[in-house]
């Protein structure tokens, strides 16, 4: 009986696979291309260039692996249990994603991403999914086509469109759009139940959306849960063959005392710099070792929060610049504010711009409470380059130096620094 069930399951899976691969999943409507063709794509274009030919299923994946050669130090006294662990040179745990993109109907597309392997989850974990609606022909052919020509409606439990940095970040194993290994220090990224409307017309862009403000979903009462509201306004224009300019401003607000901490703490994957800022501990002194999977990033954990992010982007020939100016403010009495500034300059060259070199500078500065005597400051410098072996395979190398500056830092963060070389290989298909 077990043998029969096993062969039946194998036959069903083979038949399902034939159905999947019988579908041509390469040409999905209003879809960001995977790999190098998807570089510098933010919101998918409203250009209706793909004819609907029935249900199509695209099965894709992402893989990434790093070689890490970092060293670290802080000002803690030897034997205090607060000094940082000594790091060696070795490979990190490889990460993997499974991606399903389904053309459900003309102008209606489904996306689902599962983390098969992640630093912060030993088991497979559904990151999120959404339904993207660019036409309303499922109601009636041509229904509101004059409006939907410019409008996209997205609904699901997934990352929402606050700021532009999330389009260039590493999403667990999807590292092919990120020219460097790590994400920004204040990493604005969360997966929440949301709905948003995007309007694009002749280079003008507007987004308005709402989430339920929660990363971990629950129907139990007793928490001061409040929805989050966000908007984005901007301009994105290919002015000439060799010059493109984009400028957007985004605003996010949440006033719930149990839901405001997720904007910079909603990633389930973990930091790309492994074991940084982890302490050795000291049992004799009763000092436990410290450190987590997200060290290297910063989240002020304001329970009520308002955040503004401004993003300029310029591409002139092979030169490319992307920037962040961001202020996150706590809305409780006595809360402070943190300011993030980042600039990323790249030069892409060679046939089809297969190669690039560049640098990124990122700093976070401010106070978590108004009464704090001194600003907290974190600075990070990255420089390096990369090579697209094919559209879907790339490798990159970087030097990184991150410092915790000033007297506002205590414990393991006092005078802390990590630096060294990272090499990453990324595949997305």
Secondary structure by P-SEA (a helix, b strand, c coil): caaaaaaaaaaaaaaaaaaaaaccccccccccccccccccccccccccccccccbbbbbbbbbbbbbccccccccccccccccccccccccccbbbbbbbbbcccccbbbbbbbcccccccccccccbbbbbbcccccccccccccccccbbbbbccccccccccccccccccccccccccccccccccccccccbbbbbcccbbbbbbccccccccccccccbbbbbbbccccccccccccbbbbbbbbbbbbccccccccccccccccccccccccccccccccccccccccccccccccccbbbbbbbbbbbcccbbbbbbbbbbbbcccccbbbbbbbbbbbbbbcccccccccbbbbbbbbbccccccbbbbbbbbbbbcccccccccccccbbbbbbbccccccccccbbbbbbbbbbbbbcc
